[in-house]
């Protein structure tokens, strides 16, 4: 089976007009690897466009994601996060602090594809993987707390 990464909700559209607001949002998202929420994007874009509203940022983030120019991340227990990197990759999210990091695409074995097809009846065309765990900073911080309690 051929594996194909498909960002969630991405529908390529070549007819999106690149307004100054959209260009600023793209520049901000492509300059960070932190997978920010809309409020962070808004604060950064306001440095370039002081009169932009939060509603405009939300609307344009959604439109850029629909056009496949950015990726909207819907992570368990968190507000939507945004990723300016649209190349094939997956994510890992810390369940303690909410940090999100990129991880390389994972090659799934033929038996995994067979299992998914057998149990769901679906013919899989693509996948998107999000892992959850505890980031190195939280592991270190929790380890320090545990040793203090001894």
Secondary structure by P-SEA (a helix, b strand, c coil): cbbbbbcccbbbbccccccaaaaaaaaaaaaccccccaaaaaaaaaaccccccaaaaaaaaaaaaaaccbbbbbcccccbbbbcccccccbbbbcccbbbbbbcbbbbcaaaaaaaaaacccccccbbbbbbcccaaaaaaaaaaaaaac
